[in-house]
Structures are given as C-alpha cells and as structure tokens.
Amino acid sequence: MGSVLVFMGILVGSFVAAFALLALIVKLNERPYEKRGQHNPIPRDKPQA
C-alpha cells in the first residue's frame, strides 16, 4: 500500500504542478487580450449604433 500512496502522491503533485503552470500561462495571455480590447473599442460602439 505504501508504494500506491507514493504513486498517488506523485500523480497528484504532477497534476497540481501542471494546473499551476496552465494558470500562469493563462495569466500571461490575459494581458495582450486586455490591450487589444482597449485599442479596439469598435465592437462596443456597434451595439450602440
């Protein structure tokens, strides 16, 4: 049972590390999208017109 617990620990640890890396990538990718939204206010004006 000890080896199973170690395997599960490694599996969960790798999953958490991958999730943290994915979250970091998403945060880095949010900045260009925000800049694009600020430079392109045209879509916001279309519903008003």
mmCIF file of the N, C-alpha and C atoms, coordinates in Angstrom:
data_MODEL
# 
_entry.id   MODEL 
# 
loop_
_atom_site.group_PDB 
_atom_site.id 
_atom_site.type_symbol 
_atom_site.label_atom_id 
_atom_site.label_alt_id 
_atom_site.label_comp_id 
_atom_site.label_asym_id 
_atom_site.label_entity_id 
_atom_site.label_seq_id 
_atom_site.pdbx_PDB_ins_code 
_atom_site.Cartn_x 
_atom_site.Cartn_y 
_atom_site.Cartn_z 
_atom_site.occupancy 
_atom_site.B_iso_or_equiv 
_atom_site.pdbx_formal_charge 
_atom_site.auth_seq_id 
_atom_site.auth_comp_id 
_atom_site.auth_asym_id 
_atom_site.auth_atom_id 
_atom_site.pdbx_PDB_model_num 
ATOM 1   N N  . MET A 1 1  ? 0.843   -1.211 0.000   1.00 0.00 ? 1  MET A N  1 
ATOM 2   C CA . MET A 1 1  ? 0.000   0.000  0.000   1.00 0.00 ? 1  MET A CA 1 
ATOM 3   C C  . MET A 1 1  ? 0.874   1.256  0.000   1.00 0.00 ? 1  MET A C  1 
ATOM 4   N N  . GLY A 1 2  ? 2.064   1.118  0.594   1.00 0.00 ? 2  GLY A N  1 
ATOM 5   C CA . GLY A 1 2  ? 2.930   2.306  0.659   1.00 0.00 ? 2  GLY A CA 1 
ATOM 6   C C  . GLY A 1 2  ? 3.302   2.799  -0.726  1.00 0.00 ? 2  GLY A C  1 
ATOM 7   N N  . SER A 1 3  ? 3.620   1.847  -1.628  1.00 0.00 ? 3  SER A N  1 
ATOM 8   C CA . SER A 1 3  ? 4.011   2.255  -2.985  1.00 0.00 ? 3  SER A CA 1 
ATOM 9   C C  . SER A 1 3  ? 2.842   2.919  -3.707  1.00 0.00 ? 3  SER A C  1 
ATOM 10  N N  . VAL A 1 4  ? 1.619   2.451  -3.420  1.00 0.00 ? 4  VAL A N  1 
ATOM 11  C CA . VAL A 1 4  ? 0.438   3.043  -4.059  1.00 0.00 ? 4  VAL A CA 1 
ATOM 12  C C  . VAL A 1 4  ? 0.261   4.486  -3.593  1.00 0.00 ? 4  VAL A C  1 
ATOM 13  N N  . LEU A 1 5  ? 0.472   4.728  -2.301  1.00 0.00 ? 5  LEU A N  1 
ATOM 14  C CA . LEU A 1 5  ? 0.333   6.086  -1.775  1.00 0.00 ? 5  LEU A CA 1 
ATOM 15  C C  . LEU A 1 5  ? 1.387   7.004  -2.399  1.00 0.00 ? 5  LEU A C  1 
ATOM 16  N N  . VAL A 1 6  ? 2.607   6.493  -2.573  1.00 0.00 ? 6  VAL A N  1 
ATOM 17  C CA . VAL A 1 6  ? 3.671   7.297  -3.180  1.00 0.00 ? 6  VAL A CA 1 
ATOM 18  C C  . VAL A 1 6  ? 3.309   7.613  -4.622  1.00 0.00 ? 6  VAL A C  1 
ATOM 19  N N  . PHE A 1 7  ? 2.790   6.605  -5.344  1.00 0.00 ? 7  PHE A N  1 
ATOM 20  C CA . PHE A 1 7  ? 2.403   6.821  -6.731  1.00 0.00 ? 7  PHE A CA 1 
ATOM 21  C C  . PHE A 1 7  ? 1.294   7.856  -6.818  1.00 0.00 ? 7  PHE A C  1 
ATOM 22  N N  . MET A 1 8  ? 0.306   7.752  -5.930  1.00 0.00 ? 8  MET A N  1 
ATOM 23  C CA . MET A 1 8  ? -0.797  8.729  -5.941  1.00 0.00 ? 8  MET A CA 1 
ATOM 24  C C  . MET A 1 8  ? -0.269  10.115 -5.603  1.00 0.00 ? 8  MET A C  1 
ATOM 25  N N  . GLY A 1 9  ? 0.689   10.195 -4.688  1.00 0.00 ? 9  GLY A N  1 
ATOM 26  C CA . GLY A 1 9  ? 1.273   11.487 -4.310  1.00 0.00 ? 9  GLY A CA 1 
ATOM 27  C C  . GLY A 1 9  ? 1.975   12.134 -5.489  1.00 0.00 ? 9  GLY A C  1 
ATOM 28  N N  . ILE A 1 10 ? 2.726   11.330 -6.234  1.00 0.00 ? 10 ILE A N  1 
ATOM 29  C CA . ILE A 1 10 ? 3.429   11.865 -7.403  1.00 0.00 ? 10 ILE A CA 1 
ATOM 30  C C  . ILE A 1 10 ? 2.419   12.289 -8.469  1.00 0.00 ? 10 ILE A C  1 
ATOM 31  N N  . LEU A 1 11 ? 1.382   11.472 -8.644  1.00 0.00 ? 11 LEU A N  1 
ATOM 32  C CA . LEU A 1 11 ? 0.371   11.785 -9.655  1.00 0.00 ? 11 LEU A CA 1 
ATOM 33  C C  . LEU A 1 11 ? -0.330  13.098 -9.320  1.00 0.00 ? 11 LEU A C  1 
ATOM 34  N N  . VAL A 1 12 ? -0.755  13.235 -8.060  1.00 0.00 ? 12 VAL A N  1 
ATOM 35  C CA . VAL A 1 12 ? -1.441  14.465 -7.638  1.00 0.00 ? 12 VAL A CA 1 
ATOM 36  C C  . VAL A 1 12 ? -0.489  15.657 -7.721  1.00 0.00 ? 12 VAL A C  1 
ATOM 37  N N  . GLY A 1 13 ? 0.763   15.457 -7.328  1.00 0.00 ? 13 GLY A N  1 
ATOM 38  C CA . GLY A 1 13 ? 1.739   16.537 -7.364  1.00 0.00 ? 13 GLY A CA 1 
ATOM 39  C C  . GLY A 1 13 ? 1.974   17.028 -8.781  1.00 0.00 ? 13 GLY A C  1 
ATOM 40  N N  . SER A 1 14 ? 2.093   16.083 -9.714  1.00 0.00 ? 14 SER A N  1 
ATOM 41  C CA . SER A 1 14 ? 2.315   16.475 -11.109 1.00 0.00 ? 14 SER A CA 1 
ATOM 42  C C  . SER A 1 14 ? 1.083   17.185 -11.660 1.00 0.00 ? 14 SER A C  1 
ATOM 43  N N  . PHE A 1 15 ? -0.109  16.738 -11.238 1.00 0.00 ? 15 PHE A N  1 
ATOM 44  C CA . PHE A 1 15 ? -1.347  17.378 -11.708 1.00 0.00 ? 15 PHE A CA 1 
ATOM 45  C C  . PHE A 1 15 ? -1.419  18.814 -11.195 1.00 0.00 ? 15 PHE A C  1 
ATOM 46  N N  . VAL A 1 16 ? -1.093  19.004 -9.929  1.00 0.00 ? 16 VAL A N  1 
ATOM 47  C CA . VAL A 1 16 ? -1.120  20.357 -9.347  1.00 0.00 ? 16 VAL A CA 1 
ATOM 48  C C  . VAL A 1 16 ? -0.092  21.250 -10.036 1.00 0.00 ? 16 VAL A C  1 
ATOM 49  N N  . ALA A 1 17 ? 1.082   20.689 -10.323 1.00 0.00 ? 17 ALA A N  1 
ATOM 50  C CA . ALA A 1 17 ? 2.130   21.476 -10.984 1.00 0.00 ? 17 ALA A CA 1 
ATOM 51  C C  . ALA A 1 17 ? 1.675   21.870 -12.390 1.00 0.00 ? 17 ALA A C  1 
ATOM 52  N N  . ALA A 1 18 ? 1.053   20.938 -13.099 1.00 0.00 ? 18 ALA A N  1 
ATOM 53  C CA . ALA A 1 18 ? 0.577   21.231 -14.453 1.00 0.00 ? 18 ALA A CA 1 
ATOM 54  C C  . ALA A 1 18 ? -0.531  22.282 -14.404 1.00 0.00 ? 18 ALA A C  1 
ATOM 55  N N  . PHE A 1 19 ? -1.419  22.179 -13.411 1.00 0.00 ? 19 PHE A N  1 
ATOM 56  C CA . PHE A 1 19 ? -2.511  23.149 -13.289 1.00 0.00 ? 19 PHE A CA 1 
ATOM 57  C C  . PHE A 1 19 ? -1.957  24.535 -12.976 1.00 0.00 ? 19 PHE A C  1 
ATOM 58  N N  . ALA A 1 20 ? -0.945  24.602 -12.102 1.00 0.00 ? 20 ALA A N  1 
ATOM 59  C CA . ALA A 1 20 ? -0.336  25.880 -11.752 1.00 0.00 ? 20 ALA A CA 1 
ATOM 60  C C  . ALA A 1 20 ? 0.338   26.486 -12.981 1.00 0.00 ? 20 ALA A C  1 
ATOM 61  N N  . LEU A 1 21 ? 1.000   25.644 -13.775 1.00 0.00 ? 21 LEU A N  1 
ATOM 62  C CA . LEU A 1 21 ? 1.663   26.136 -14.980 1.00 0.00 ? 21 LEU A CA 1 
ATOM 63  C C  . LEU A 1 21 ? 0.629   26.655 -15.977 1.00 0.00 ? 21 LEU A C  1 
ATOM 64  N N  . LEU A 1 22 ? -0.480  25.934 -16.107 1.00 0.00 ? 22 LEU A N  1 
ATOM 65  C CA . LEU A 1 22 ? -1.544  26.360 -17.019 1.00 0.00 ? 22 LEU A CA 1 
ATOM 66  C C  . LEU A 1 22 ? -2.130  27.697 -16.559 1.00 0.00 ? 22 LEU A C  1 
ATOM 67  N N  . ALA A 1 23 ? -2.337  27.839 -15.250 1.00 0.00 ? 23 ALA A N  1 
ATOM 68  C CA . ALA A 1 23 ? -2.887  29.088 -14.718 1.00 0.00 ? 23 ALA A CA 1 
ATOM 69  C C  . ALA A 1 23 ? -1.917  30.245 -14.987 1.00 0.00 ? 23 ALA A C  1 
ATOM 70  N N  . LEU A 1 24 ? -0.615  29.975 -14.853 1.00 0.00 ? 24 LEU A N  1 
ATOM 71  C CA . LEU A 1 24 ? 0.382   31.020 -15.102 1.00 0.00 ? 24 LEU A CA 1 
ATOM 72  C C  . LEU A 1 24 ? 0.347   31.439 -16.568 1.00 0.00 ? 24 LEU A C  1 
ATOM 73  N N  . ILE A 1 25 ? 0.233   30.472 -17.475 1.00 0.00 ? 25 ILE A N  1 
ATOM 74  C CA . ILE A 1 25 ? 0.178   30.783 -18.910 1.00 0.00 ? 25 ILE A CA 1 
ATOM 75  C C  . ILE A 1 25 ? -1.068  31.613 -19.217 1.00 0.00 ? 25 ILE A C  1 
ATOM 76  N N  . VAL A 1 26 ? -2.190  31.247 -18.598 1.00 0.00 ? 26 VAL A N  1 
ATOM 77  C CA . VAL A 1 26 ? -3.433  31.987 -18.837 1.00 0.00 ? 26 VAL A CA 1 
ATOM 78  C C  . VAL A 1 26 ? -3.287  33.428 -18.362 1.00 0.00 ? 26 VAL A C  1 
ATOM 79  N N  . LYS A 1 27 ? -2.663  33.628 -17.196 1.00 0.00 ? 27 LYS A N  1 
ATOM 80  C CA . LYS A 1 27 ? -2.484  34.983 -16.681 1.00 0.00 ? 27 LYS A CA 1 
ATOM 81  C C  . LYS A 1 27 ? -1.603  35.797 -17.610 1.00 0.00 ? 27 LYS A C  1 
ATOM 82  N N  . LEU A 1 28 ? -0.550  35.166 -18.167 1.00 0.00 ? 28 LEU A N  1 
ATOM 83  C CA . LEU A 1 28 ? 0.342   35.887 -19.074 1.00 0.00 ? 28 LEU A CA 1 
ATOM 84  C C  . LEU A 1 28 ? -0.373  36.209 -20.376 1.00 0.00 ? 28 LEU A C  1 
ATOM 85  N N  . ASN A 1 29 ? -1.319  35.379 -20.789 1.00 0.00 ? 29 ASN A N  1 
ATOM 86  C CA . ASN A 1 29 ? -2.025  35.594 -22.055 1.00 0.00 ? 29 ASN A CA 1 
ATOM 87  C C  . ASN A 1 29 ? -3.172  36.593 -21.899 1.00 0.00 ? 29 ASN A C  1 
ATOM 88  N N  . GLU A 1 30 ? -3.580  36.897 -20.668 1.00 0.00 ? 30 GLU A N  1 
ATOM 89  C CA . GLU A 1 30 ? -4.692  37.831 -20.470 1.00 0.00 ? 30 GLU A CA 1 
ATOM 90  C C  . GLU A 1 30 ? -4.254  39.259 -20.783 1.00 0.00 ? 30 GLU A C  1 
ATOM 91  N N  . ARG A 1 31 ? -2.990  39.577 -20.584 1.00 0.00 ? 31 ARG A N  1 
ATOM 92  C CA . ARG A 1 31 ? -2.532  40.955 -20.779 1.00 0.00 ? 31 ARG A CA 1 
ATOM 93  C C  . ARG A 1 31 ? -2.669  41.417 -22.232 1.00 0.00 ? 31 ARG A C  1 
ATOM 94  N N  . PRO A 1 32 ? -2.222  40.633 -23.233 1.00 0.00 ? 32 PRO A N  1 
ATOM 95  C CA . PRO A 1 32 ? -2.397  41.093 -24.629 1.00 0.00 ? 32 PRO A CA 1 
ATOM 96  C C  . PRO A 1 32 ? -3.863  41.252 -25.001 1.00 0.00 ? 32 PRO A C  1 
ATOM 97  N N  . TYR A 1 33 ? -4.724  40.370 -24.486 1.00 0.00 ? 33 TYR A N  1 
ATOM 98  C CA . TYR A 1 33 ? -6.144  40.467 -24.820 1.00 0.00 ? 33 TYR A CA 1 
ATOM 99  C C  . TYR A 1 33 ? -6.720  41.766 -24.256 1.00 0.00 ? 33 TYR A C  1 
ATOM 100 N N  . GLU A 1 34 ? -6.297  42.139 -23.047 1.00 0.00 ? 34 GLU A N  1 
ATOM 101 C CA . GLU A 1 34 ? -6.804  43.380 -22.453 1.00 0.00 ? 34 GLU A CA 1 
ATOM 102 C C  . GLU A 1 34 ? -6.332  44.581 -23.278 1.00 0.00 ? 34 GLU A C  1 
ATOM 103 N N  . LYS A 1 35 ? -5.094  44.540 -23.738 1.00 0.00 ? 35 LYS A N  1 
ATOM 104 C CA . LYS A 1 35 ? -4.573  45.642 -24.547 1.00 0.00 ? 35 LYS A CA 1 
ATOM 105 C C  . LYS A 1 35 ? -5.329  45.722 -25.865 1.00 0.00 ? 35 LYS A C  1 
ATOM 106 N N  . ARG A 1 36 ? -5.616  44.571 -26.475 1.00 0.00 ? 36 ARG A N  1 
ATOM 107 C CA . ARG A 1 36 ? -6.355  44.562 -27.737 1.00 0.00 ? 36 ARG A CA 1 
ATOM 108 C C  . ARG A 1 36 ? -7.749  45.150 -27.533 1.00 0.00 ? 36 ARG A C  1 
ATOM 109 N N  . GLY A 1 37 ? -8.373  44.820 -26.401 1.00 0.00 ? 37 GLY A N  1 
ATOM 110 C CA . GLY A 1 37 ? -9.710  45.335 -26.130 1.00 0.00 ? 37 GLY A CA 1 
ATOM 111 C C  . GLY A 1 37 ? -9.687  46.850 -25.975 1.00 0.00 ? 37 GLY A C  1 
ATOM 112 N N  . GLN A 1 38 ? -8.626  47.389 -25.376 1.00 0.00 ? 38 GLN A N  1 
ATOM 113 C CA . GLN A 1 38 ? -8.536  48.834 -25.185 1.00 0.00 ? 38 GLN A CA 1 
ATOM 114 C C  . GLN A 1 38 ? -8.271  49.543 -26.512 1.00 0.00 ? 38 GLN A C  1 
ATOM 115 N N  . HIS A 1 39 ? -7.488  48.907 -27.390 1.00 0.00 ? 39 HIS A N  1 
ATOM 116 C CA . HIS A 1 39 ? -7.157  49.532 -28.669 1.00 0.00 ? 39 HIS A CA 1 
ATOM 117 C C  . HIS A 1 39 ? -8.294  49.383 -29.676 1.00 0.00 ? 39 HIS A C  1 
ATOM 118 N N  . ASN A 1 40 ? -9.209  48.447 -29.405 1.00 0.00 ? 40 ASN A N  1 
ATOM 119 C CA . ASN A 1 40 ? -10.312 48.217 -30.353 1.00 0.00 ? 40 ASN A CA 1 
ATOM 120 C C  . ASN A 1 40 ? -11.663 48.432 -29.660 1.00 0.00 ? 40 ASN A C  1 
ATOM 121 N N  . PRO A 1 41 ? -12.089 49.687 -29.473 1.00 0.00 ? 41 PRO A N  1 
ATOM 122 C CA . PRO A 1 41 ? -13.401 49.949 -28.856 1.00 0.00 ? 41 PRO A CA 1 
ATOM 123 C C  . PRO A 1 41 ? -14.530 49.884 -29.874 1.00 0.00 ? 41 PRO A C  1 
ATOM 124 N N  . ILE A 1 42 ? -14.212 49.477 -31.119 1.00 0.00 ? 42 ILE A N  1 
ATOM 125 C CA . ILE A 1 42 ? -15.225 49.436 -32.185 1.00 0.00 ? 42 ILE A CA 1 
ATOM 126 C C  . ILE A 1 42 ? -16.363 48.463 -31.856 1.00 0.00 ? 42 ILE A C  1 
ATOM 127 N N  . PRO A 1 43 ? -16.078 47.239 -31.398 1.00 0.00 ? 43 PRO A N  1 
ATOM 128 C CA . PRO A 1 43 ? -17.184 46.310 -31.098 1.00 0.00 ? 43 PRO A CA 1 
ATOM 129 C C  . PRO A 1 43 ? -18.145 46.878 -30.052 1.00 0.00 ? 43 PRO A C  1 
ATOM 130 N N  . ARG A 1 44 ? -17.643 47.706 -29.142 1.00 0.00 ? 44 ARG A N  1 
ATOM 131 C CA . ARG A 1 44 ? -18.518 48.293 -28.121 1.00 0.00 ? 44 ARG A CA 1 
ATOM 132 C C  . ARG A 1 44 ? -19.427 49.362 -28.743 1.00 0.00 ? 44 ARG A C  1 
ATOM 133 N N  . ASP A 1 45 ? -18.948 50.008 -29.793 1.00 0.00 ? 45 ASP A N  1 
ATOM 134 C CA . ASP A 1 45 ? -19.752 51.067 -30.428 1.00 0.00 ? 45 ASP A CA 1 
ATOM 135 C C  . ASP A 1 45 ? -20.812 50.480 -31.364 1.00 0.00 ? 45 ASP A C  1 
ATOM 136 N N  . LYS A 1 46 ? -20.587 49.281 -31.887 1.00 0.00 ? 46 LYS A N  1 
ATOM 137 C CA . LYS A 1 46 ? -21.544 48.692 -32.831 1.00 0.00 ? 46 LYS A CA 1 
ATOM 138 C C  . LYS A 1 46 ? -22.920 48.461 -32.195 1.00 0.00 ? 46 LYS A C  1 
ATOM 139 N N  . PRO A 1 47 ? -23.006 47.881 -30.970 1.00 0.00 ? 47 PRO A N  1 
ATOM 140 C CA . PRO A 1 47 ? -24.339 47.694 -30.361 1.00 0.00 ? 47 PRO A CA 1 
ATOM 141 C C  . PRO A 1 47 ? -25.054 49.023 -30.128 1.00 0.00 ? 47 PRO A C  1 
ATOM 142 N N  . GLN A 1 48 ? -24.309 50.079 -29.801 1.00 0.00 ? 48 GLN A N  1 
ATOM 143 C CA . GLN A 1 48 ? -24.927 51.378 -29.547 1.00 0.00 ? 48 GLN A CA 1 
ATOM 144 C C  . GLN A 1 48 ? -25.514 51.955 -30.830 1.00 0.00 ? 48 GLN A C  1 
ATOM 145 N N  . ALA A 1 49 ? -24.809 51.760 -31.953 1.00 0.00 ? 49 ALA A N  1 
ATOM 146 C CA . ALA A 1 49 ? -25.286 52.290 -33.225 1.00 0.00 ? 49 ALA A CA 1 
ATOM 147 C C  . ALA A 1 49 ? -26.447 51.432 -33.722 1.00 0.00 ? 49 ALA A C  1 
# 
